[in-house]
């Protein structure tokens, strides 16, 4: 499959647009994080733009969490047709309230907005809103489920919860699910582990 060059894309386009075009031009080809960072013109938040393509635009960009044959840092877009996506529903008022409530401080590492980041002093701390329980896991856009999080912490925080369920809890949840949901889970597991 032919790889489209980053040089072929106009420089004025945003990182998300460049990444979308690159994924679509390289449909079905596994790409790594170094390639995607270069496509996004080396912006530090390229991973966030990829997550936005998944959550806001509905592109099913697969990672090692979705398929066992993909290694960490590898990405694959199998279909050009977007799935139903989550809307971005956080109002300016809720955003301002959460940032103020959290003292304009990252709730994971303690970095303060506008100051040099403690883990990367070459970058000023930029705060975003992060979901405590991610929307893909049923979390809401209510202020009680939002927290201030810096871009450094946010890059590694996608769909992560503090506690992973143990096997017994996971099996209990699966048993309680509807038959239709159990079948969807089985399909997903077969897809993920098809190479094994």
Secondary structure, DSSP 8 states (H G I E B T S, - for coil): -----GGGS-TTS-HHHHHHHHHHHTTT--EEHHHHHHHTTT-TTHHHHHHHHHHTT---EE-TTT-TTS-TTEEEE--SS----------HHHHHHHHHHTTTB-TTT--BTTSB-SS-TTSB--EEEEESS-GGGT--SSGGGEEEEEHHHHHT-TT--SS---HHHHHHHHHHS-HHHHHHHHHHHHHHTTT-
